[in-house]
């Protein structure tokens, strides 16, 4: 990997009382803390609800803060300011490439064991591969043509402790390592069951046997994972490879984890317990922090943080005196997903000029200043603009669609729309010519688009959408803005993928702060037409081809071409992203910073200094 996401963080001693942030809040003393126990919040809108680390899309919301604590991926990503593979924390050594980058051999480390005492080896990789090959349509990371479709054959050598993949063609080693091999999660052979005491052959490594056995093994494990009440008592889930294991679990969000005493990785947990407690919203977490609660770490939304100073850091300290504010820069993008599968709205979204108009009324500068309180960075395409890396092409540094109400109106009026003094624009020139509204848009059609934002997690989401709605109205675009939980929308969007009759239930959706991009920022998991995570249904042959080229060519120009195309085509509406995360951290806690660049929770690094 030739570029790093350089980032910075600052820890600021908390000196002011909570009165500076909210009337009626008073200074409180630090509460008594259970010895060597850390407590973190979880949102009730996104509670851990699936433990088996082979997730469907609608069950993939809590991997980085729940599953990954117990089961480690083959290759761990996020090493300080480098988003790529951290080999020290990985279960395998660097892969060995041969045959013109068509063959990759994975040397597994001999030091890793599962908590039941079995050695982690090729059979555990074979188990995951068997599921990925036979149950790929049930895996949220699957994109047809990519992993595991791009693997022609696999061989497992127990004596050499290696796994060798023969690929269908030559691939970029950087991309294949960071975006494909990182998906593999070696699974314990104790799970290779088709029933409670009936063994399967999904970990056998024999493809014919896997094709016969893996579907039944998957159904059994999936069924066990749907019984949330038994998560802490089911012997299956006590066999782990990570530094943590479950001690107690309640579906309402009260969760306790304890160290895996058998963990053989480089960083063993120092805490005696990690507790998760449910909160209904970001404001509820903030109230607890202000009151000096027993929370060890709690994220402070930008809306509630002190305004950023000229260096992008808090201009003051405004929480209880037993906390410190830690601000970390993490590469992010954000966007409003458009539902191209909605039969009523697809004719609008299919028109580039409509998307150009929608993005031209996003006042990124104002949103960063007001909604994000100064903690924001513009987003013009699929590659984060901050920090500055070689992934950013010159074209992305000169945004093609700056904020302009006038330009947005011109996009519409030059394509057959009339804009009244008040209310939505109306199509007055239907047809498919260069000056017409476009295919599927009838005369008299009003430009009204329902927009949903995720509630509970990030208060800035509503502020951003309301600003967008207000500016869009000046161009004759009526955005019907409403909020709902992320889980509610996710259920609608996944149902829409399988049943077009469900697709009218949503039009556009804004989650708020988006997760960091892939370690090597190609877009096959998000923008490829057949990607499982492409819930909006963006379908563009040029995008597919450019993504394919960026995954096979080691040249940076191929990545730039892909990014430039999406910057110009605006498949979704780019929205400013937060520059990182602001955490309120117990002043006695050490090891919480730097955070993992991909948002993974790493409490095994934490310890208290009295």
Secondary structure, 3 states (H helix, E strand, C coil): CCCCCCCCEEEECCCCCHHHCCCCCCCCCCCCCCCCEEEEEEEHHHCCCCCCCCCCHHHCCCHHHHHHHHCCCCCCEEECCEEEECHHHCCECCCEEECCCCEEEEEECCCCECCCCCECCHHHHHHHHHHHHHCHHHCCCCECCCCCCCEEEEEEECCCCEEEEEECCCCCHHHHHHHHHHHCCCCCHHHCEEECCEECCCCCCCHHHHHHHHHHHHHHHHHHHCCHHHCCCCHHHHCCCCCEEEEEECCCCCEEEEECCCCCCCCCCCCCEEEEEEECCHHHHHHHHHCCCCCCEEECCCCCCCCECCCCCECCCCCCCCEEEEEEECCCCEEEEECCCCCCCHHHHCCHHHHHHHHHCCCHHHHHHHHCCCCEECCCCCCCCCCCCCCCCHHHHCCCCCCCHHHHHHHHHCCCEECCCCCCCEECCCECCCCCCECCCCCCCECEEEEEEECCCCCHHHHHHHHHHHHHHCCCCEEEEEEECHHHHHHHHHHHHHCHHHHHHCCEEECCCCCCCCCCCCCCCCCCCCECCCCCCCCCHHHHHHHHHHHHCCCHHHHHHHHHHHHHHCCCEEECEECEEEEEEECCEECCCCCCCCCCCCHHHCEECC
